[in-house]
Amino acid sequence: MREIISTKDAPQAIGPYSQAIKANGFVFVSGQVAIDPATQQVITGDVAAQTDRVLRNLSEILEAAGSGLGKVVRCGVFLKSMNDFAAMNQVYGKYFSSAPPARSTVEVSRLPKDVLVEIDVIALE
């Protein structure tokens, strides 16, 4: 059994996908980029500002699913440039300061809306 998760407190899907799916005790959250849910526009700013917006979006979706950042078990981080790793990691560390989840970080050639970072997560309910 699976349940579609949707909240207006995070950016609406910009394609044929759900913000998240809850299934078998897990919440699978689609990759989030630095879109302000109030305007549905990409925020201005560097990778640190974009990472902060992405993590706030992820938090809102997880809360709508009855979960939260503290229950995240796996993250995938996609960076436009690995040169931004340290700045992304500094902001990321503020959200996952104790018992951080497993994670992979990769550089990709391009991201939706030409953002600098995208993050997806898997969390416990």
Sequence and secondary structure as in RCSB ss.txt:
>XXXX:A:sequence
MREIISTKDAPQAIGPYSQAIKANGFVFVSGQVAIDPATQQVITGDVAAQTDRVLRNLSEILEAAGSGLGKVVRC
GVFLKSMNDFAAMNQVYGKYFSSAPPARSTVEVSRLPKDVLVEIDVIALE
>XXXX:A:secstr
 EEEE  TTS   SSSS SEEEETTEEEEEEE SEETTTTEE  S HHHHHHHHHHHHHHHHHHTT  GGGEEEE
EEEES GGGHHHHHHHHHHHS SS  EEEEEE S  GGG SEEEEEEEE 
